[in-house]
Amino acid sequence: MRVIPLGTSAGKATAERMTAAFAIQTAKQLLLLDCGEGTQHQMRRAALRPHRLSLVCISHLHGDHLHGLPALLGTLSLCNRQQPLTLIGPPGLATYLDTLRSLQVIYPDFPIHLHECGTQRTTPFTVGDLQLTALPLQHRIACFGFRITEHPCARLDAQRLQDSAVPHGPCRSRLRQGQDVNMPDGRILIANDFLRPIPSCSVTYCTDTAPCENTRILAQDADLLIHEATYANDAQEQAHQRGHSTVNDAARCARAAQVKRLLLTHFSPRYDDLSLLLAQARAVFPHTDLAEELQPIEVCSKQHSN
Amino acid sequence: MRVIPLGTSAGKATAERMTAAFAIQTAKQLLLLDCGEGTQHQMRRAALRPHRLSLVCISHLHGDHLHGLPALLGTLSLCNRQQPLTLIGPPGLATYLDTLRSLQVIYPDFPIHLHECGTQRTTPFTVGDLQLTALPLQHRIACFGFRITEHPCARLDAQRLQDSAVPHGPCRSRLRQGQDVNMPDGRILIANDFLRPIPSCSVTYCTDTAPCENTRILAQDADLLIHEATYANDAQEQAHQRGHSTVNDAARCARAAQVKRLLLTHFSPRYDDLSLLLAQARAVFPHTDLAEELQPIEVCSKQHSN
């Protein structure tokens, strides 16, 4: 997977930072986590083609996570999109879109498959080659964190193929698909002997939230945890009152969940210089970085084509 | 007045052009005509201070004229705005804002004075030093054109003051306010003898619309007509079917209304090069320009302070 931060500011944009949005590219899909104002412009700057978009997840309905969605849907429609788009978000998202549609603010011509998350623990969604789990977070309004996992897959072991003199062509294709093969020479090739599992890649996204157990559950052993860090540690009381996290809260979650890497985002516009926030986080969880807009992060090593 | 084009693209933004928005600075006010996605970012680039904003006029509810409004309201609220904001727009604007408010997409703390235009000819609105007339245009949904006029005012005639030996100070102040003055020497100075009217400045904004009589009524003798020109002349049938104008339609309106100057906007993204559109317009109405984003246009010569 490749993660591209598109917006990292909390509440309102600044001259340097847009409001909340992340793009994720997998082997086969392009998805968005949140969609603040101007997300479609950021996608263009990141050379992400909107028509490849298959899934948009909205954490909650506060405008700094949502204002860019109607304009994006409008643009997709004007680009003659035909294929469906899956939208996953909190209760109220359907009312929001229905109102915009009934007033003709938007008039998308393509199917929108909308799923509103429940506040109880939910069964994972399957979207193409991805599995998506949503759990409620602790914010001022209904808000969900997401864990996105690629379906487990496997690759052929080149050395083993060579040792067994498996010819190129249909035999290898069938093995790749998990099918055993009867060879002309009488041998039976067992697919599992030739397949090596590729560890599935997981990214967890938690914003906006005060510290809560569901962030740890969503993040457990993830390859990347994207966690809000609206405030530095000295603003803990304000952060928690407003349903937000400090840098320390984010880093402690990363440590407790034993994630491989932590990416901080959703910075209050009060901070021009984020180096203090980074230092505070690394004191607790060293594998921490600040999300930098339009700077992609390779989470796993598969190829991307979006 | 100073007019600053902030967005000149129709339907969707391009790499060069944002969706519909114009700012107008008067001696005392800052107002917006339409508010496409990213208008607040364009205001920042144009060094327009959002807290000076007193009035936003929305022509119609299609997203390319509206998507930036909720984000702008959110930013104003986060900047602790207290003073009221006047919003003028089509029927449905209240439902739109009420839905966003009830879902907590926006939660403005300042008063919003909302006026929905009627489809019959309406009495002009008065907002500070401005008079605003709205008339229905001919589009696919309810859509209004606007004429904004500064209240008539006057300046003292310096030569006449000198000829009559009127001393500096309270006498001149009272004359400036239209009050006659009894002089110590027995003379009575009649204010109207010393005041020279400053022609009031008018800007008319017509988008989106097929050609219709109301555009001419709104534009009659205006200092500036901002008129949509979504298509070149060869796309007339498509333009009118979709409730839009060609360049020729805009130029003919300007000529019929005897405006001083025509500014074309709302260009279809199909046109990379707009020189053909400009040439087609100037063939009918020579005093035509293309709206260039962030390039201010001085309509009258008064001072601006926004």
Boltz contact constraints between the chains, C-beta under 6 A:
constraints:
  - contact:
      token1: [A, 11]
      token2: [B, 78]
      max_distance: 6.0
  - contact:
      token1: [A, 12]
      token2: [B, 75]
      max_distance: 6.0
  - contact:
      token1: [A, 12]
      token2: [B, 78]
      max_distance: 6.0
  - contact:
      token1: [A, 37]
      token2: [B, 71]
      max_distance: 6.0
  - contact:
      token1: [A, 38]
      token2: [B, 38]
      max_distance: 6.0
  - contact:
      token1: [A, 61]
      token2: [B, 103]
      max_distance: 6.0
  - contact:
      token1: [A, 61]
      token2: [B, 105]
      max_distance: 6.0
  - contact:
      token1: [A, 63]
      token2: [B, 70]
      max_distance: 6.0
  - contact:
      token1: [A, 63]
      token2: [B, 74]
      max_distance: 6.0
  - contact:
      token1: [A, 63]
      token2: [B, 105]
      max_distance: 6.0
  - contact:
      token1: [A, 63]
      token2: [B, 106]
      max_distance: 6.0
  - contact:
      token1: [A, 67]
      token2: [B, 70]
      max_distance: 6.0
  - contact:
      token1: [A, 67]
      token2: [B, 71]
      max_distance: 6.0
  - contact:
      token1: [A, 70]
      token2: [B, 63]
      max_distance: 6.0
  - contact:
      token1: [A, 70]
      token2: [B, 67]
      max_distance: 6.0
  - contact:
      token1: [A, 71]
      token2: [B, 37]
      max_distance: 6.0
  - contact:
      token1: [A, 71]
      token2: [B, 67]
      max_distance: 6.0
  - contact:
      token1: [A, 74]
      token2: [B, 63]
      max_distance: 6.0
  - contact:
      token1: [A, 75]
      token2: [B, 12]
      max_distance: 6.0
  - contact:
      token1: [A, 78]
      token2: [B, 11]
      max_distance: 6.0
  - contact:
      token1: [A, 78]
      token2: [B, 12]
      max_distance: 6.0
  - contact:
      token1: [A, 92]
      token2: [B, 103]
      max_distance: 6.0
  - contact:
      token1: [A, 96]
      token2: [B, 103]
      max_distance: 6.0
  - contact:
      token1: [A, 99]
      token2: [B, 99]
      max_distance: 6.0
  - contact:
      token1: [A, 103]
      token2: [B, 61]
      max_distance: 6.0
  - contact:
      token1: [A, 103]
      token2: [B, 92]
      max_distance: 6.0
  - contact:
      token1: [A, 103]
      token2: [B, 96]
      max_distance: 6.0
  - contact:
      token1: [A, 104]
      token2: [B, 141]
      max_distance: 6.0
  - contact:
      token1: [A, 105]
      token2: [B, 61]
      max_distance: 6.0
  - contact:
      token1: [A, 105]
      token2: [B, 63]
      max_distance: 6.0
  - contact:
      token1: [A, 105]
      token2: [B, 66]
      max_distance: 6.0
  - contact:
      token1: [A, 106]
      token2: [B, 63]
      max_distance: 6.0
  - contact:
      token1: [A, 141]
      token2: [B, 104]
      max_distance: 6.0
